[in-house]
Amino acid sequence: MANVDAIIEQILAASRAKGGRALSSERTYADEPILLRGSQLASYLPEPIRQMRALARRSETRTWSDARLFVEQGHLMEGFEDDFPYEGEFSSYFPTYESMTNPQLRGYFTWRARVRRGEVEQTSLSFAFVYLYELVNGIGATPGEEAFRAIESFWQAYRAFDPTLDRYVRPWLVDYVAYHGLPVAWARPYLNSAHDRSVAVLRRAEQRALEGAPPKGRRRAPRAFDVDPAADDALLAALDALSTHRICEGRLYRDDPDAVRGVTCAVFADLARHYASNRSQGLTESLFGTRHAMPHLMFASAVFYPGGRHADCVVELDETCRYICQNGIWTCDSLHDGGVRSAKLGQVLRAVDRQLRLALDHPNPLKGHADPKYLVKIIDRAIGDYLAWRSAHAPRRIEIDLSKLAGIRSTAAETREALLVDEERSQDEVPIDVTKPVDTQDGPAPDLGLTAEELSLLHDLLGGRPPSAAGTDLLVDSINEKLFDLLGDTAVEFDADGHPALVEDYVEDISDALLPK
C-alpha cells in the first residue's frame, strides 16, 4: 500500500504548482486544499474503539461495576495507538473511557502513545488520571516492579505541570507495594509517617521516664542532665515538631540551646510521671491517642478493580505503620490522629519557654498565660535543678601568678636540701649552688650538669646571638631535660622559623643561674 502521507504531499505539491501557472502575478496568496487521512477525520471511529463501545452495551456487562468495565475495556485497548489532532479539554471527577466522547477518546489514545514513547506533555489532568488508573490495574505494564516504576516515573515527570498528583500518587505507591508484596523500602519515601515517628519518640521517652521514677513514698532525686545528649536531642526535635509552639525557633533557643534542651526534657519526664500517677491515660496517649487498626481502602480515589480476593498477609511498612489483609479486607494499623500539631503540647512548651526566660533574665520575655499551677510548679522545679547542675559543672577558672614561680622554686630547693640525709650529702663534695658563676671554657658546669656546647648555646640565646653550636635540636632537648629541675618547665623552644629561643617567662631565671650578679 502506498504511503498515505506521501500521496497527500504529492497532491498538495501538484495543486501549488498548478496555481502558480494559472494565477496572475498580482495574486500574493491563494487557498490550498486541506487533505487529511480518513483516520484523522472527526467522523471516523477506529475499529478498536467501536469494539470497546460495544463491550459496554452487552447484556452480560450490565451487572459489572464501573471499575470492572474500565479494566476490561483497558485490556481491550492496551496496545491501541491513535493519531488524531485533538485540542479539546476533558474533565471528570472519576474519569473513565465511558465518560469520554469519541473525539476525547481518540485524543487520549493519541496522547498516551506519545507518553509511552517517553514524550510526556501537559494535557487535561483527567487524561493523566486515566493513564495512572491503567498502570495501577496492570494495563500497559506488567503488575509488580515494572508497573510500580512506570507509575513513579510518570508521576515524577507530570508533577512538573501539575503537583496536584502528589496527594494521590504518594499513597497509591505505598498501597501498590503492600498489595503486590514488593520491597517495603520502595514505599518508605512516600509513606507519610514523620508525625507518627515523632510520636513514637515521645512514647519511648515516656517509658524511660516511668522506668526511672523513684518508688512511691520517696522523693525524686535531682535530675542528672546531659547523660544521653543524643536521646535529649531526638526528644526535643520530636516535641518541637508535634507542638503548635515551636520552641526551637525562638530567641531563647538560639541564645542558650543547652538550657532549653535540658529543661524541656526534664519537664517532659516529670509530666509523664505526673500523668501516670494522676490520670487514667498516659501523657503521650492523652495528646495523640493510641495506635490501632482501621479499615483501609486500597488505592482510594482511583478506579481500581482487584479481580479477586487478595491472600491474607501482614506488611510491616515501618515501626509506625502496618497493613493487614484478612479475608480480602484491608486494615491499616497505625496512629489515626490526623497528623496535626497539638495545642495542648504547645501550651506546655510555651510555659517552659516563658519561665526559663524569666529565670535567665532573658531580654525578650513572653507574656504570661493562665497555665495550670501544677504545670508551672513542675517547670520551675526543673529549671532550679538545671541551674544548680550547671553551676556545679561549670568549668573552673584557674589563674597562675608567674611572678611567684621563682620564690616557689627557691623554697622547694631549700626544703629538698633540708631533707637530704648525710649519706646523700657525702656523695657530692661540693654542694649545689645555682648562684655560682659558670665557666664556659672549663667543660660541664658542676651544678646544672650542662656541657660546654649547651652552655655556649644558652649564652648565645641570652645575648641575642645566633647559636654557634652544631646539632642544635639535640642540644635543646638535652638542655630542657637538665634545666627541668630548676624551672619545672621547658626552657628552650623553637619559634615559627624553626630557630631556638628562650621561653620568655624563664629568661631571668636562666640568666640568674648562669650569670649571677
C-alpha positions in Angstrom: 0.0 0.0 0.0 1.4 3.4 -0.9 2.3 5.7 1.9 -0.7 7.9 2.7 1.4 10.9 3.8 3.4 10.8 0.6 0.3 10.7 -1.5 -1.2 13.7 0.4 2.0 15.7 -0.1 2.1 14.9 -3.8 -1.4 16.1 -4.3 -0.7 19.4 -2.4 2.5 20.0 -4.4 0.7 19.5 -7.7 -2.0 21.9 -6.6 0.5 24.6 -5.6 2.3 24.2 -9.0 -0.9 24.5 -11.0 -2.0 27.5 -9.0 1.3 29.2 -9.7 0.9 28.9 -13.5 -2.8 29.8 -13.7 -2.9 32.8 -11.4 -1.8 36.2 -12.4 1.3 37.8 -10.9 -0.9 40.3 -9.0 -2.1 37.5 -6.6 0.1 37.3 -3.5 -1.6 34.3 -1.8 -4.1 31.6 -2.6 -6.1 29.0 -0.7 -4.8 25.5 -0.6 -6.9 22.3 -0.1 -6.6 20.6 3.4 -6.2 16.9 2.9 -6.4 14.5 5.9 -6.3 10.8 6.3 -9.5 9.1 6.7 -8.5 8.2 10.3 -8.0 11.9 11.0 -11.5 12.9 10.1 -13.8 13.7 13.0 -16.4 11.4 11.7 -14.0 8.4 11.6 -14.0 6.0 14.5 -11.3 3.3 14.7 -12.5 -0.3 14.9 -10.9 -0.9 18.4 -12.9 2.0 19.8 -16.1 0.6 18.2 -15.4 -2.7 19.9 -14.8 -1.0 23.2 -18.1 0.9 22.9 -19.9 -2.3 22.0 -18.5 -4.1 25.1 -20.3 -1.7 27.3 -23.6 -2.4 25.6 -23.5 -6.2 26.0 -26.1 -7.7 28.3 -23.6 -9.6 30.4 -21.8 -6.4 31.3 -24.8 -4.6 32.8 -24.0 -6.2 36.2 -20.4 -5.1 36.1 -19.1 -2.3 38.3 -17.8 0.8 36.6 -14.3 -0.2 37.8 -14.5 -3.7 36.2 -15.9 -2.3 32.9 -12.9 0.2 32.9 -10.4 -2.6 33.4 -12.0 -4.9 30.8 -12.0 -2.0 28.2 -8.5 -1.1 29.2 -7.2 -4.6 28.4 -9.1 -4.5 25.1 -7.4 -1.2 24.2 -4.0 -2.0 25.8 -2.0 -1.9 22.6 -4.0 0.6 20.6 -2.4 3.8 19.3 -4.2 6.7 17.5 -3.0 9.7 15.6 -5.8 12.2 15.9 -5.3 16.0 16.3 -7.2 17.0 19.4 -7.1 20.3 21.2 -10.1 20.0 23.4 -10.5 19.5 27.2 -11.6 16.6 29.3 -12.6 16.9 32.9 -14.3 14.3 35.1 -14.4 13.5 38.8 -13.8 9.8 38.2 -12.6 9.7 34.6 -13.1 6.5 32.6 -13.3 5.6 29.0 -17.1 5.7 29.2 -17.1 9.3 30.4 -15.2 10.4 27.3 -16.7 11.4 23.9 -15.3 9.7 20.8 -13.0 12.7 20.0 -11.8 12.8 23.6 -11.1 9.0 23.4 -9.1 9.4 20.3 -7.3 12.4 21.8 -6.4 10.4 24.9 -5.1 7.4 23.0 -3.0 9.8 20.8 -1.5 11.4 23.9 -0.9 8.1 25.6 1.0 6.8 22.5 3.4 9.8 22.9 3.8 9.2 26.7 4.7 5.6 26.1 7.4 6.8 23.7 8.8 9.0 26.6 7.2 12.3 25.4 5.3 13.4 28.5 3.3 16.5 27.5 0.8 18.5 29.6 -2.8 17.7 28.8 -6.1 17.6 30.7 -5.5 16.4 34.2 -8.3 13.8 33.8 -6.2 12.2 31.0 -3.3 11.9 33.4 -5.5 10.2 36.0 -6.9 7.7 33.4 -3.3 6.8 32.5 -2.4 6.2 36.1 -5.6 4.1 36.6 -4.4 1.9 33.8 -1.0 1.4 35.4 -2.5 0.7 38.8 -4.6 -2.0 37.2 -1.7 -3.5 35.2 -2.8 -2.1 31.9 0.2 -1.2 29.7 2.8 -2.5 32.3 3.3 -5.9 33.9 2.0 -5.9 37.5 4.8 -5.7 40.0 8.1 -3.8 39.7 7.5 -2.7 36.1 4.2 -1.1 36.8 5.5 0.5 40.1 8.4 2.1 38.2 6.0 3.2 35.4 3.7 4.9 37.9 6.6 6.5 39.7 8.4 7.8 36.6 5.2 9.2 35.0 4.2 11.0 38.3 7.7 12.5 38.7 7.6 13.8 35.1 4.0 15.1 35.1 4.1 16.7 38.6 6.2 19.5 37.0 3.0 20.5 35.1 0.5 19.9 38.0 1.7 18.9 41.5 -2.0 18.0 42.4 -1.0 14.4 41.6 1.2 14.3 44.7 -1.6 13.9 47.2 -2.9 10.9 45.2 0.1 9.1 43.8 2.1 9.0 47.0 -0.4 6.8 48.9 -1.0 4.8 45.8 2.6 3.9 45.5 2.6 2.7 49.2 -0.6 0.7 48.5 1.0 -0.8 45.4 4.0 -2.0 47.4 1.8 -3.6 50.0 -0.7 -5.1 47.5 1.9 -6.7 45.3 4.4 -7.7 48.0 7.2 -5.5 46.7 10.2 -4.5 48.9 8.9 -2.2 51.6 11.9 0.1 51.2 10.4 1.3 47.9 7.4 2.6 49.8 9.1 4.4 52.6 10.0 7.6 50.7 6.2 8.0 50.1 5.0 6.9 53.5 3.6 9.9 55.3 4.8 8.8 58.8 7.0 11.7 60.0 4.3 12.7 62.5 3.9 9.1 63.7 7.6 8.6 64.1 7.8 11.7 66.3 5.0 10.4 68.5 6.9 7.1 68.8 9.9 9.1 70.1 7.7 10.6 72.8 6.4 7.2 73.7 9.9 5.8 74.2 10.9 8.8 76.2 7.8 8.5 78.4 8.6 4.8 79.1 12.2 5.7 80.1 10.9 8.3 82.5 8.5 5.9 84.1 11.1 3.2 84.5 13.4 5.7 86.2 10.8 7.0 88.6 11.5 6.6 92.3 9.5 4.2 94.4 6.3 5.5 96.0 6.9 7.5 99.1 10.4 8.5 98.2 11.4 12.0 97.0 12.7 12.4 93.5 16.4 13.0 93.3 17.6 16.0 91.3 17.8 15.1 87.6 21.1 14.2 86.1 21.4 16.3 83.0 23.4 15.6 79.8 23.5 11.9 80.4 22.3 10.9 76.9 22.6 14.0 74.7 21.5 12.1 71.5 18.3 11.0 73.2 17.6 14.5 74.5 18.2 16.0 71.0 15.8 13.5 69.5 13.1 14.2 72.2 13.4 18.0 71.8 13.1 17.7 68.0 10.0 15.5 68.3 8.4 17.8 70.8 9.1 20.8 68.6 7.7 19.0 65.5 4.5 18.0 67.3 3.8 21.2 69.1 2.0 24.4 68.0 4.6 26.4 69.9 7.9 26.0 68.0 10.4 26.4 70.9 13.4 25.6 68.7 12.6 28.6 66.5 12.6 31.0 69.5 15.2 33.5 70.5 16.0 31.7 73.8 16.9 28.5 71.9 19.3 30.5 69.6 20.9 32.1 72.7 21.0 29.1 75.1 20.1 25.8 73.4 21.6 23.7 76.2 19.3 25.2 78.8 16.2 24.8 76.5 17.0 21.2 75.8 17.8 20.2 79.4 14.8 21.9 81.0 12.3 20.8 78.3 13.3 17.2 78.5 13.2 17.3 82.3 9.7 18.8 82.2 8.5 16.1 79.8 9.8 13.3 82.1 8.2 14.9 85.2 5.0 15.5 83.4 4.9 11.9 82.2 5.3 10.7 85.8 2.5 13.1 86.9 0.1 11.7 84.3 0.9 8.2 85.3 0.1 8.9 88.9 -2.9 11.2 88.5 -4.6 10.5 85.1 -6.3 7.5 83.5 -4.2 7.9 80.3 -0.5 8.4 79.9 0.9 11.7 78.6 1.6 10.7 75.0 -1.7 8.8 74.8 -3.7 11.8 76.1 -2.0 14.1 73.5 -2.2 11.8 70.4 -4.3 8.8 71.1 -3.3 5.2 70.6 -2.2 3.2 67.6 -5.0 0.9 66.4 -6.2 -0.8 63.2 -8.9 0.8 61.0 -10.4 -0.3 57.6 -8.2 0.8 54.7 -9.4 1.3 51.1 -6.6 0.3 48.8 -5.9 2.9 46.0 -8.5 5.3 47.4 -9.8 7.9 44.8 -8.6 5.6 42.0 -10.6 3.4 39.6 -9.3 0.0 40.8 -10.7 -3.5 40.2 -8.8 -6.2 42.1 -10.3 -9.1 40.1 -10.3 -11.5 43.1 -9.7 -11.8 46.8 -6.2 -11.0 47.9 -4.4 -13.6 50.0 -4.1 -12.9 53.8 -0.9 -11.1 54.6 0.7 -8.6 57.0 3.0 -5.9 55.6 5.2 -4.0 58.1 5.9 -0.8 56.3 7.9 0.8 59.3 7.8 0.9 63.1 4.6 3.1 63.0 2.5 1.5 60.2 1.4 -2.0 59.3 -1.0 -3.2 56.6 -3.1 -6.3 57.3 -5.3 -8.2 54.8 -7.7 -10.8 56.2 -10.4 -12.4 54.1 -9.8 -9.8 51.4 -10.4 -6.9 53.8 -7.5 -4.5 54.3 -6.8 -2.6 57.5 -4.1 -0.1 58.5 -2.6 -0.4 62.0 -1.2 3.0 62.8 -1.8 6.2 64.6 -5.0 7.8 63.2 -5.0 11.2 64.8 -4.9 13.3 61.6 -1.3 14.2 61.9 -2.0 17.7 63.4 0.2 19.6 65.9 -1.0 19.5 69.5 -2.2 22.8 71.0 -2.0 21.2 74.5 1.6 20.3 74.0 2.1 23.8 72.6 0.8 25.2 75.9 3.4 23.2 77.8 6.4 24.3 75.6 5.3 27.9 75.7 5.2 27.8 79.5 8.7 26.3 79.6 9.9 29.0 77.2 8.4 31.7 79.3 9.5 30.5 82.8 13.0 29.8 81.6 13.3 33.3 80.1 12.3 34.7 83.4 14.9 32.6 85.3 17.7 33.5 82.9 16.6 37.2 82.8 16.3 37.0 79.0 15.9 40.4 77.3 12.8 39.1 75.4 10.3 37.7 77.9 7.0 36.2 76.9 3.6 37.3 78.2 2.1 35.2 80.9 -0.9 32.9 80.3 -3.3 31.2 82.7 -1.3 28.0 82.9 -2.2 25.3 85.5 -0.4 25.7 88.8 0.9 22.1 88.8 2.5 22.7 85.4 4.2 25.9 86.5 5.5 24.1 89.6 6.9 21.2 87.6 8.6 23.7 85.2 10.1 25.8 88.0 11.5 22.8 89.8 13.1 21.5 86.6 14.6 25.0 86.0 16.0 25.0 89.5 17.5 21.5 89.1 19.1 22.5 85.8 20.6 25.8 87.0 22.0 24.0 90.1 23.5 21.3 87.9 25.0 23.8 85.5 26.6 25.8 88.3 28.1 22.7 89.8 29.5 21.5 86.5 30.7 24.9 85.3 34.4 24.9 84.2 36.8 26.2 86.9 38.9 29.2 86.1 42.5 28.9 87.3 44.9 31.8 87.2 48.7 31.3 87.9 50.8 34.2 89.0 54.1 33.5 87.1 55.9 36.2 89.2 55.8 33.9 92.2 57.3 30.9 90.5 60.9 31.9 91.4 60.0 32.1 95.1 58.3 28.7 94.9 61.4 27.2 93.3 63.7 28.7 95.8 61.6 27.4 98.8 61.4 24.0 97.2 65.2 23.8 96.8 65.7 24.8 100.4 63.2 22.2 101.5 64.9 19.5 99.4 68.3 20.4 100.9 66.9 20.2 104.4 65.5 16.7 103.7 68.8 15.2 102.4 70.5 12.7 104.7 74.2 12.8 105.5 74.9 9.9 103.1 73.3 11.8 100.2 75.3 14.9 101.0 78.6 13.0 101.1 78.1 11.9 97.5 78.7 15.5 96.4 81.8 17.1 97.9 80.7 20.5 96.6 77.1 21.5 97.4 75.0 22.6 94.6 74.9 26.4 94.3 72.8 27.7 91.5 74.2 31.2 92.1 77.9 30.2 91.3 79.3 31.6 88.1 79.7 29.1 85.3 83.0 28.9 83.4 82.0 28.0 79.8 85.7 27.2 79.0 86.2 24.5 81.6 83.7 21.9 80.4 80.5 21.0 82.2 79.0 23.2 84.9 79.1 21.1 88.1 75.8 22.5 89.4 73.5 22.0 86.4 75.3 19.3 84.5 75.5 21.4 81.3 78.2 20.7 78.8 80.3 23.4 77.1 78.2 23.2 73.9 75.0 23.5 75.9 76.3 26.5 77.9 77.5 28.1 74.7 74.1 27.8 73.2 72.4 29.3 76.3 74.9 32.2 76.3 74.2 32.9 72.7 70.4 32.9 73.3 70.8 35.2 76.3 73.0 37.5 74.3 70.6 37.5 71.3 73.2 35.9 69.0 72.5 33.0 66.5 73.6 29.7 68.1 77.2 28.7 67.1 76.9 25.1 68.2 76.1 22.3 65.8 73.3 19.7 66.4 71.0 22.4 67.9 68.0 20.1 68.1 69.8 17.5 70.3 71.3 20.3 72.4 67.9 21.9 73.0 66.4 18.5 74.1 69.4 17.9 76.5 69.2 21.5 77.9 65.5 21.2 78.6 65.9 17.9 80.4 68.8 19.2 82.6 67.0 22.5 83.5 63.7 20.9 84.2 64.5 20.5 87.9 65.4 24.2 88.1 62.4 25.6 86.2 59.8 22.8 86.3 59.1 23.5 82.6 60.6 23.8 79.1 63.4 26.3 79.0 64.1 26.5 75.2 61.6 26.2 72.4 61.6 26.7 68.7 60.0 29.8 67.1 57.8 29.9 63.9 61.0 30.0 61.8 62.5 26.9 63.5 65.1 28.8 65.4 65.7 28.0 69.2 64.7 30.7 71.6 64.4 31.0 75.4 60.9 30.9 76.9 60.3 34.5 77.8 59.0 33.7 81.3 62.2 31.9 82.3 64.9 34.3 80.8 65.5 35.9 84.1 65.7 32.6 85.9 68.3 31.2 83.4 70.3 34.4 83.5 70.5 34.3 87.3 71.6 30.7 87.2 74.3 31.2 84.6 75.4 34.8 85.1 74.8 35.7 88.8 75.2 39.3 89.8 
